[in-house]
Amino acid sequence: MNALALNMSAMHFLQLDTLHFAYPNRGEVVRDVCLQLAPGEIHCLIGRSGCGKTTVLKLAAGLLTPQQGQVQLKGQTVQQPTADMGFVFQSPTLLDWLSVLDNVLLPLSLHGTVTDTHRAYGEQLLAHMGLAALCNDKPHRLSGGQQSRVAIARALITRPAVLFMDEPFAALDAITREELQRDFLALCQSNGTAVLFVTHDMVEAVYLADQVSLMHQGRLQAPLRIDLPRPRQSAMRYTPAFNALCEQLRHAMDATR
């Protein structure tokens, strides 16, 4: 495949084309939304509460159907969630009666037999998330940060091409959140996983993303490219380049008041 064909393939990996969506009795909450996500790219949606960013994520994942426009993943119209997708939401929603490892393996067990290879991969994911010693524990024994790590491993167990994440770290303390952001980035990059990530946190968006889009009144504003080197290091948060991007995003948000 030549360079142009590769570039076109990347551009059309996940594509949202002029999406409109309205909830009954609430009017239109998403208007003219266009977005492209390349393989392995992390795109953060940020904006004030009620701006429509979670609705855009649900449309992209096939959890909602747009009234106008379409969503395509790998050139195919998205009408419902597919095996190429993984999901992580704010609540980990682990099953208390299953072990940590069995929670990770749940998406596979729901659709067939879990093999030794599957179990080995589940253990590998948990080891990457710092939970190797807790495979046989039950979720109620884990901290909130540990439960969030299990939820990420569960989302990755099927080796999805794209993850949809809706404020998965919002309930965590600042130190745990930063540690989890670091480990999450490393795991996604090692797997080549693309991510559409909803957050309220500007610092989180700049640290995680290749691109950040601000939402306001149902529309996507011009995206901000995050030209920071990878792998991202925690010390990067205190550099002038990082702070300048946060300031640029802050000014963009202030302009939408």
BALOBA-1460 file (C-alpha; in Angstrom, 3 decimals):
// residues 257
<rec num="1" residu="m" x="0.000" y="0.000" z="0.000"/>
<rec num="2" residu="n" x="1.474" y="3.399" z="-0.971"/>
<rec num="3" residu="a" x="1.816" y="6.374" z="1.382"/>
<rec num="4" residu="l" x="-1.307" y="8.101" z="0.039"/>
<rec num="5" residu="a" x="-3.415" y="4.962" z="0.507"/>
<rec num="6" residu="l" x="-2.063" y="4.529" z="4.034"/>
<rec num="7" residu="n" x="-2.909" y="8.133" z="4.830"/>
<rec num="8" residu="m" x="-6.453" y="7.771" z="3.491"/>
<rec num="9" residu="s" x="-6.922" y="4.560" z="5.491"/>
<rec num="10" residu="a" x="-5.822" y="6.360" z="8.662"/>
<rec num="11" residu="m" x="-8.133" y="9.303" z="7.973"/>
<rec num="12" residu="h" x="-11.148" y="7.050" z="7.614"/>
<rec num="13" residu="f" x="-10.480" y="4.697" z="10.554"/>
<rec num="14" residu="l" x="-13.247" y="6.341" z="12.611"/>
<rec num="15" residu="q" x="-15.197" y="9.110" z="10.944"/>
<rec num="16" residu="l" x="-18.127" y="11.158" z="12.230"/>
<rec num="17" residu="d" x="-19.765" y="12.958" z="9.337"/>
<rec num="18" residu="t" x="-22.080" y="15.930" z="10.027"/>
<rec num="19" residu="l" x="-23.910" y="14.359" z="12.961"/>
<rec num="20" residu="h" x="-27.142" y="15.802" z="14.344"/>
<rec num="21" residu="f" x="-29.002" y="14.389" z="17.333"/>
<rec num="22" residu="a" x="-31.933" y="15.538" z="19.458"/>
<rec num="23" residu="y" x="-33.443" y="13.946" z="22.555"/>
<rec num="24" residu="p" x="-37.245" y="14.056" z="22.859"/>
<rec num="25" residu="n" x="-38.459" y="17.304" z="24.472"/>
<rec num="26" residu="r" x="-34.883" y="18.663" z="24.759"/>
<rec num="27" residu="g" x="-34.188" y="19.910" z="21.274"/>
<rec num="28" residu="e" x="-31.001" y="19.359" z="19.313"/>
<rec num="29" residu="v" x="-27.974" y="18.585" z="21.488"/>
<rec num="30" residu="v" x="-25.483" y="17.686" z="18.728"/>
<rec num="31" residu="r" x="-25.154" y="19.848" z="15.614"/>
<rec num="32" residu="d" x="-22.948" y="19.391" z="12.535"/>
<rec num="33" residu="v" x="-20.344" y="17.327" z="14.373"/>
<rec num="34" residu="c" x="-17.487" y="16.089" z="12.193"/>
<rec num="35" residu="l" x="-14.512" y="14.218" z="13.628"/>
<rec num="36" residu="q" x="-11.839" y="11.833" z="12.379"/>
<rec num="37" residu="l" x="-9.787" y="9.471" z="14.523"/>
<rec num="38" residu="a" x="-6.684" y="7.794" z="13.126"/>
<rec num="39" residu="p" x="-5.424" y="4.351" z="14.231"/>
<rec num="40" residu="g" x="-3.681" y="4.623" z="17.587"/>
<rec num="41" residu="e" x="-4.690" y="8.273" z="18.064"/>
<rec num="42" residu="i" x="-6.147" y="9.658" z="21.299"/>
<rec num="43" residu="h" x="-8.750" y="12.394" z="20.814"/>
<rec num="44" residu="c" x="-10.198" y="14.101" z="23.885"/>
<rec num="45" residu="l" x="-13.546" y="15.890" z="23.933"/>
<rec num="46" residu="i" x="-13.774" y="18.610" z="26.555"/>
<rec num="47" residu="g" x="-16.419" y="21.149" z="27.460"/>
<rec num="48" residu="r" x="-18.839" y="22.300" z="30.119"/>
<rec num="49" residu="s" x="-21.604" y="20.050" z="31.439"/>
<rec num="50" residu="g" x="-24.479" y="19.688" z="28.999"/>
<rec num="51" residu="c" x="-22.435" y="20.652" z="25.928"/>
<rec num="52" residu="g" x="-23.088" y="17.305" z="24.207"/>
<rec num="53" residu="k" x="-19.737" y="15.545" z="24.470"/>
<rec num="54" residu="t" x="-21.084" y="12.322" z="26.015"/>
<rec num="55" residu="t" x="-23.809" y="12.225" z="23.358"/>
<rec num="56" residu="v" x="-21.122" y="12.479" z="20.658"/>
<rec num="57" residu="l" x="-19.246" y="9.565" z="22.253"/>
<rec num="58" residu="k" x="-22.434" y="7.455" z="22.305"/>
<rec num="59" residu="l" x="-23.130" y="8.294" z="18.664"/>
<rec num="60" residu="a" x="-19.577" y="7.340" z="17.690"/>
<rec num="61" residu="a" x="-19.916" y="4.016" z="19.516"/>
<rec num="62" residu="g" x="-23.282" y="3.091" z="18.017"/>
<rec num="63" residu="l" x="-25.080" y="3.427" z="21.353"/>
<rec num="64" residu="l" x="-27.237" y="6.168" z="19.805"/>
<rec num="65" residu="t" x="-28.324" y="6.630" z="16.186"/>
<rec num="66" residu="p" x="-27.921" y="10.097" z="14.639"/>
<rec num="67" residu="q" x="-30.980" y="11.723" z="13.114"/>
<rec num="68" residu="q" x="-28.700" y="13.067" z="10.388"/>
<rec num="69" residu="g" x="-25.187" y="12.161" z="9.290"/>
<rec num="70" residu="q" x="-23.346" y="8.899" z="9.768"/>
<rec num="71" residu="v" x="-20.536" y="7.213" z="11.691"/>
<rec num="72" residu="q" x="-18.084" y="4.908" z="9.947"/>
<rec num="73" residu="l" x="-15.470" y="2.600" z="11.460"/>
<rec num="74" residu="k" x="-12.994" y="1.070" z="9.017"/>
<rec num="75" residu="g" x="-15.252" y="2.150" z="6.149"/>
<rec num="76" residu="q" x="-18.365" y="0.437" z="7.551"/>
<rec num="77" residu="t" x="-21.400" y="2.324" z="8.851"/>
<rec num="78" residu="v" x="-21.728" y="1.976" z="12.631"/>
<rec num="79" residu="q" x="-25.267" y="1.017" z="13.655"/>
<rec num="80" residu="q" x="-24.459" y="-0.639" z="16.980"/>
<rec num="81" residu="p" x="-21.385" y="-1.452" z="19.089"/>
<rec num="82" residu="t" x="-19.030" y="-3.938" z="17.450"/>
<rec num="83" residu="a" x="-16.275" y="-6.314" z="18.509"/>
<rec num="84" residu="d" x="-13.730" y="-3.670" z="17.470"/>
<rec num="85" residu="m" x="-14.880" y="-1.427" z="20.325"/>
<rec num="86" residu="g" x="-14.137" y="-1.297" z="24.041"/>
<rec num="87" residu="f" x="-15.836" y="0.839" z="26.686"/>
<rec num="88" residu="v" x="-14.771" y="2.370" z="30.012"/>
<rec num="89" residu="f" x="-17.181" y="4.591" z="31.920"/>
<rec num="90" residu="q" x="-16.908" y="6.556" z="35.168"/>
<rec num="91" residu="s" x="-18.135" y="3.626" z="37.257"/>
<rec num="92" residu="p" x="-16.049" y="0.435" z="36.842"/>
<rec num="93" residu="t" x="-19.204" y="-1.756" z="37.242"/>
<rec num="94" residu="l" x="-17.303" y="-4.879" z="38.267"/>
<rec num="95" residu="l" x="-19.144" y="-8.042" z="39.330"/>
<rec num="96" residu="d" x="-18.555" y="-8.663" z="43.034"/>
<rec num="97" residu="w" x="-18.933" y="-12.446" z="42.824"/>
<rec num="98" residu="l" x="-16.169" y="-12.826" z="40.216"/>
<rec num="99" residu="s" x="-12.443" y="-12.604" z="40.791"/>
<rec num="100" residu="v" x="-10.461" y="-9.716" z="39.341"/>
<rec num="101" residu="l" x="-9.189" y="-11.929" z="36.517"/>
<rec num="102" residu="d" x="-12.657" y="-13.302" z="35.761"/>
<rec num="103" residu="n" x="-14.005" y="-9.746" z="35.605"/>
<rec num="104" residu="v" x="-11.353" y="-8.954" z="32.998"/>
<rec num="105" residu="l" x="-12.265" y="-12.083" z="31.040"/>
<rec num="106" residu="l" x="-16.015" y="-11.434" z="31.214"/>
<rec num="107" residu="p" x="-16.413" y="-10.039" z="27.657"/>
<rec num="108" residu="l" x="-14.835" y="-13.220" z="26.298"/>
<rec num="109" residu="s" x="-16.791" y="-15.613" z="28.533"/>
<rec num="110" residu="l" x="-20.074" y="-14.038" z="27.417"/>
<rec num="111" residu="h" x="-19.350" y="-14.990" z="23.815"/>
<rec num="112" residu="g" x="-17.583" y="-18.335" z="24.079"/>
<rec num="113" residu="t" x="-15.059" y="-20.464" z="25.928"/>
<rec num="114" residu="v" x="-12.198" y="-18.765" z="27.736"/>
<rec num="115" residu="t" x="-8.936" y="-20.468" z="26.772"/>
<rec num="116" residu="d" x="-5.603" y="-20.663" z="28.548"/>
<rec num="117" residu="t" x="-4.311" y="-18.138" z="26.018"/>
<rec num="118" residu="h" x="-7.086" y="-15.740" z="27.002"/>
<rec num="119" residu="r" x="-6.289" y="-16.160" z="30.686"/>
<rec num="120" residu="a" x="-2.598" y="-15.562" z="30.071"/>
<rec num="121" residu="y" x="-3.396" y="-12.351" z="28.198"/>
<rec num="122" residu="g" x="-5.734" y="-11.224" z="30.981"/>
<rec num="123" residu="e" x="-2.960" y="-11.805" z="33.518"/>
<rec num="124" residu="q" x="-0.573" y="-9.864" z="31.290"/>
<rec num="125" residu="l" x="-2.945" y="-6.883" z="31.123"/>
<rec num="126" residu="l" x="-3.364" y="-6.891" z="34.891"/>
<rec num="127" residu="a" x="0.414" y="-7.057" z="35.344"/>
<rec num="128" residu="h" x="0.792" y="-4.016" z="33.073"/>
<rec num="129" residu="m" x="-1.716" y="-2.215" z="35.299"/>
<rec num="130" residu="g" x="0.204" y="-3.150" z="38.468"/>
<rec num="131" residu="l" x="-2.360" y="-5.713" z="39.641"/>
<rec num="132" residu="a" x="-0.535" y="-9.008" z="39.085"/>
<rec num="133" residu="a" x="-0.816" y="-9.979" z="42.764"/>
<rec num="134" residu="l" x="-4.578" y="-9.329" z="42.876"/>
<rec num="135" residu="c" x="-5.827" y="-11.617" z="40.085"/>
<rec num="136" residu="n" x="-7.736" y="-13.851" z="42.479"/>
<rec num="137" residu="d" x="-9.107" y="-11.128" z="44.753"/>
<rec num="138" residu="k" x="-12.713" y="-9.964" z="44.642"/>
<rec num="139" residu="p" x="-13.495" y="-6.386" z="43.560"/>
<rec num="140" residu="h" x="-14.725" y="-5.256" z="46.982"/>
<rec num="141" residu="r" x="-11.182" y="-5.679" z="48.285"/>
<rec num="142" residu="l" x="-9.797" y="-3.172" z="45.768"/>
<rec num="143" residu="s" x="-9.419" y="0.587" z="45.995"/>
<rec num="144" residu="g" x="-11.226" y="2.848" z="43.543"/>
<rec num="145" residu="g" x="-8.078" y="3.276" z="41.472"/>
<rec num="146" residu="q" x="-7.493" y="-0.474" z="41.356"/>
<rec num="147" residu="q" x="-11.082" y="-1.059" z="40.240"/>
<rec num="148" residu="s" x="-10.593" y="1.472" z="37.433"/>
<rec num="149" residu="r" x="-7.465" y="-0.392" z="36.339"/>
<rec num="150" residu="v" x="-9.461" y="-3.629" z="36.190"/>
<rec num="151" residu="a" x="-12.116" y="-1.915" z="34.078"/>
<rec num="152" residu="i" x="-9.449" y="-0.756" z="31.596"/>
<rec num="153" residu="a" x="-7.965" y="-4.252" z="31.390"/>
<rec num="154" residu="r" x="-11.473" y="-5.656" z="30.804"/>
<rec num="155" residu="a" x="-12.040" y="-3.184" z="27.971"/>
<rec num="156" residu="l" x="-8.750" y="-4.209" z="26.334"/>
<rec num="157" residu="i" x="-9.156" y="-7.988" z="26.684"/>
<rec num="158" residu="t" x="-10.827" y="-8.275" z="23.277"/>
<rec num="159" residu="r" x="-7.981" y="-6.270" z="21.671"/>
<rec num="160" residu="p" x="-10.359" y="-3.566" z="20.394"/>
<rec num="161" residu="a" x="-9.268" y="-1.169" z="17.680"/>
<rec num="162" residu="v" x="-10.865" y="1.762" z="19.508"/>
<rec num="163" residu="l" x="-11.777" y="2.565" z="23.117"/>
<rec num="164" residu="f" x="-14.629" y="4.878" z="24.101"/>
<rec num="165" residu="m" x="-14.052" y="6.402" z="27.530"/>
<rec num="166" residu="d" x="-16.422" y="8.700" z="29.414"/>
<rec num="167" residu="e" x="-14.667" y="10.405" z="32.358"/>
<rec num="168" residu="p" x="-13.253" y="7.123" z="33.676"/>
<rec num="169" residu="f" x="-10.896" y="8.790" z="36.184"/>
<rec num="170" residu="a" x="-13.192" y="11.572" z="37.423"/>
<rec num="171" residu="a" x="-13.891" y="10.055" z="40.867"/>
<rec num="172" residu="l" x="-10.233" y="9.381" z="41.744"/>
<rec num="173" residu="d" x="-7.861" y="11.438" z="43.870"/>
<rec num="174" residu="a" x="-5.254" y="13.513" z="42.012"/>
<rec num="175" residu="i" x="-2.247" y="11.244" z="42.616"/>
<rec num="176" residu="t" x="-4.105" y="8.047" z="41.696"/>
<rec num="177" residu="r" x="-5.508" y="9.769" z="38.637"/>
<rec num="178" residu="e" x="-2.064" y="10.796" z="37.377"/>
<rec num="179" residu="e" x="-0.667" y="7.290" z="37.944"/>
<rec num="180" residu="l" x="-3.574" y="5.734" z="36.105"/>
<rec num="181" residu="q" x="-3.261" y="8.172" z="33.198"/>
<rec num="182" residu="r" x="0.403" y="7.186" z="32.829"/>
<rec num="183" residu="d" x="-0.251" y="3.437" z="32.910"/>
<rec num="184" residu="f" x="-3.274" y="3.750" z="30.639"/>
<rec num="185" residu="l" x="-1.238" y="5.619" z="28.016"/>
<rec num="186" residu="a" x="1.524" y="3.018" z="28.079"/>
<rec num="187" residu="l" x="-0.930" y="0.159" z="27.645"/>
<rec num="188" residu="c" x="-2.854" y="1.805" z="24.801"/>
<rec num="189" residu="q" x="0.330" y="2.675" z="22.960"/>
<rec num="190" residu="s" x="1.736" y="-0.839" z="23.303"/>
<rec num="191" residu="n" x="-1.508" y="-2.189" z="21.786"/>
<rec num="192" residu="g" x="-1.928" y="0.538" z="19.150"/>
<rec num="193" residu="t" x="-5.409" y="1.312" z="20.487"/>
<rec num="194" residu="a" x="-7.227" y="4.455" z="19.349"/>
<rec num="195" residu="v" x="-9.223" y="6.320" z="22.013"/>
<rec num="196" residu="l" x="-12.124" y="8.778" z="22.035"/>
<rec num="197" residu="f" x="-12.020" y="10.185" z="25.566"/>
<rec num="198" residu="v" x="-14.508" y="12.520" z="27.279"/>
<rec num="199" residu="t" x="-13.241" y="14.660" z="30.149"/>
<rec num="200" residu="h" x="-13.879" y="17.906" z="32.021"/>
<rec num="201" residu="d" x="-10.209" y="18.188" z="32.977"/>
<rec num="202" residu="m" x="-8.027" y="20.370" z="30.721"/>
<rec num="203" residu="v" x="-4.754" y="19.073" z="32.191"/>
<rec num="204" residu="e" x="-5.885" y="15.487" z="31.663"/>
<rec num="205" residu="a" x="-6.859" y="16.254" z="28.064"/>
<rec num="206" residu="v" x="-3.499" y="17.846" z="27.233"/>
<rec num="207" residu="y" x="-1.548" y="15.040" z="28.932"/>
<rec num="208" residu="l" x="-3.397" y="12.198" z="27.209"/>
<rec num="209" residu="a" x="-4.339" y="13.480" z="23.786"/>
<rec num="210" residu="d" x="-2.901" y="13.835" z="20.333"/>
<rec num="211" residu="q" x="-5.821" y="16.143" z="19.652"/>
<rec num="212" residu="v" x="-8.360" y="17.967" z="21.834"/>
<rec num="213" residu="s" x="-11.729" y="19.265" z="20.624"/>
<rec num="214" residu="l" x="-13.765" y="21.735" z="22.649"/>
<rec num="215" residu="m" x="-17.549" y="21.325" z="22.548"/>
<rec num="216" residu="h" x="-19.930" y="24.216" z="23.000"/>
<rec num="217" residu="q" x="-23.715" y="24.110" z="22.539"/>
<rec num="218" residu="g" x="-23.578" y="20.830" z="20.653"/>
<rec num="219" residu="r" x="-20.861" y="21.850" z="18.196"/>
<rec num="220" residu="l" x="-17.196" y="20.920" z="17.984"/>
<rec num="221" residu="q" x="-14.835" y="23.864" z="17.941"/>
<rec num="222" residu="a" x="-11.566" y="23.830" z="15.989"/>
<rec num="223" residu="p" x="-9.384" y="21.031" z="17.395"/>
<rec num="224" residu="l" x="-6.142" y="21.742" z="19.222"/>
<rec num="225" residu="r" x="-3.214" y="19.576" z="18.139"/>
<rec num="226" residu="i" x="-1.074" y="18.440" z="21.086"/>
<rec num="227" residu="d" x="2.458" y="18.361" z="19.739"/>
<rec num="228" residu="l" x="4.155" y="16.912" z="22.801"/>
<rec num="229" residu="p" x="6.575" y="13.972" z="22.589"/>
<rec num="230" residu="r" x="5.585" y="10.431" z="23.451"/>
<rec num="231" residu="p" x="5.876" y="8.545" z="25.678"/>
<rec num="232" residu="r" x="4.432" y="11.217" z="27.953"/>
<rec num="233" residu="q" x="6.249" y="11.621" z="31.257"/>
<rec num="234" residu="s" x="4.779" y="13.004" z="34.484"/>
<rec num="235" residu="a" x="7.457" y="15.707" z="34.591"/>
<rec num="236" residu="m" x="6.066" y="17.051" z="31.309"/>
<rec num="237" residu="r" x="3.151" y="18.556" z="33.247"/>
<rec num="238" residu="y" x="5.479" y="21.250" z="34.601"/>
<rec num="239" residu="t" x="7.094" y="22.324" z="31.318"/>
<rec num="240" residu="p" x="6.416" y="25.636" z="29.553"/>
<rec num="241" residu="a" x="5.157" y="23.844" z="26.429"/>
<rec num="242" residu="f" x="2.592" y="21.862" z="28.434"/>
<rec num="243" residu="n" x="1.418" y="24.917" z="30.356"/>
<rec num="244" residu="a" x="1.117" y="26.933" z="27.157"/>
<rec num="245" residu="l" x="-1.229" y="24.319" z="25.674"/>
<rec num="246" residu="c" x="-3.319" y="24.286" z="28.874"/>
<rec num="247" residu="e" x="-3.509" y="28.078" z="28.743"/>
<rec num="248" residu="q" x="-4.566" y="27.993" z="25.086"/>
<rec num="249" residu="l" x="-7.328" y="25.522" z="25.915"/>
<rec num="250" residu="r" x="-8.399" y="27.628" z="28.912"/>
<rec num="251" residu="h" x="-8.722" y="30.725" z="26.722"/>
<rec num="252" residu="a" x="-10.777" y="28.739" z="24.196"/>
<rec num="253" residu="m" x="-13.131" y="27.582" z="26.951"/>
<rec num="254" residu="d" x="-13.461" y="31.098" z="28.385"/>
<rec num="255" residu="a" x="-14.436" y="32.358" z="24.927"/>
<rec num="256" residu="t" x="-17.464" y="30.040" z="24.887"/>
<rec num="257" residu="r" x="-19.140" y="31.568" z="27.952"/>
